[in-house]
Amino acid sequence: MYRYALGVLKSPADAEDAVGETVLKAYAHLAQLKAPEHFRSWAMSILVNVTRTMLTCRKRLELSGDMSLYEQPSSGEHRELWYAVMDLPQDFRQVVILYYYEGFRTKEIALMMKRSEGTVKSRLNRARQKLKTALEDRNR
């Protein structure tokens, strides 16, 4: 949850706040969960909504020049890829993190983001193209 929130909000403090708020909301509305086996995607749906609300409550966030703030601790050999993901536009970054880093399927992501599965697949495809171009440019 933290990794997704950090990837979307680009602020460790905001990511912590988003995860905390998500846990509180999930606990408060636990009775609404009909199938316990869907808890993970249900909680992530709450997190997607919390981060969306946080983004709309503030103006455009300027990315700090210090990319170490956004670095994943276990990124080692994948550090360059993580930086490229962080440089993606918001809509693309969200689906990439949910799909590749969090392991959700496109159908689950579509439900979380309240978008069609086709939109999610399209954004994933465009994000892959942007990542490929960005990584090729960095390696030249």
N, C-alpha and C positions, 0 to 999 in steps of 0.2 A: 504494500500500500504506500509506504514511504517513497519507494523508488518512483512510482507513478506520479505521486503528488510533487516530488522534487522535479521530475521531468517536465511537468506541466507548469508549475509555479515558478521554478528556477530560483527558489529561495528556501534554504534549509528551515528557517523559522516558520515560514508560511506552510511548508510541507508538514512540519510537525503539528501545526495548528489544524490543518486539514485532516490529518489522520486522527487526531484527538477528537475533533468534531464528528468525524465519521463513526468512530467507536461509540461515542455518546448517542448519536442518532440511531445507530444499529441496536444498541441496548434498549433504548427507549421504545423502539418499534419492533422488537423481536417477535412479538405476538403476531405481527403481520406476515412473518415468514412462513409460507405454507409447506415448503419442502426443505428440511434441514440440509439435504445434500447439495442444495443450491446456495448455501450460505456465502461461499466465497464470491460468486458472481453478484449476488444481492448486495453484499458489503461494498464491492467495487463499484456497483451502480450508484450507491450512496456517495462514495468518494468522487466519482465523476461529476455528480451534481454539486457537491460541496466545492470542488475546485472550479467548476464553471461559475458558480456564484461568486467565489472569491475573485475571479478574473474580471467579472462584470462590475464588481464593486470598486475596482481601482482602474486607473488609466493604464495605458501601455507600459509594461515593465521594461526598463532598459537593462540589457544583459551586461553584467559586470565583466570587465576585461579579465578577471581572475577566474579562469575556467576550473581551477582546482575546487572551487566551491561546489561544483556540480558533478565532480568526479565520483564514480562508483568505486568503493574500496577494493573490490575484487576485479577491477577492470583490466589490470595488467596489460596483456597483449591486445585487448580490445579497447584501449583508451581512445585511440583515434576514431574508432567507430562511434563510441559514446559521444565524443565531441561533435561529430557530424550529425548524430541524432539530435543533440541539443540545439544545433543550428537550424534544424528544420522548422518550417512554419508550424504554428500551434496545432492545427487539425491533423497534420501528418505525424507530428511528434507523438500525439496522444495515441493514435492507432498503432504506431510502431512499438511504443512502450508496452501497451496492453497485449499486443500479439507476440512480440519476440521476447520481451523481458518478463512479462507476467504470465505468458502461456495461455491466454484466452483465445478461443476460436472466434472467427469473424462474426458468427451468429450471436455469440455472447456480447461481443463488443458493440454490435449494432443495437442490441437491447439496452446496454449501459448508456450509450451515447444518444439513444433515441433517434437513430438514423437507419436507413435501409441497409441491408447486408451488401447490396451492390455498391452503395456509397463507401462503405468501409473497405471493400475489396479494391475499389478504385483508388482510394486514398493510400492504401498499402502499396499498390502498384506504383503510383506516382512517387511515393516516399522512397521506394526502392530505387527508382530511376534517379531521384535527386541525390540519394546516398551514393550511388555508383559514380555519378558525375563528380560529386564533392570529393570522394576518396581518390578518384583518378587525378583530379586537379591537385590534391595535396601531395600525391606521390610523384608528381612531375618535377 
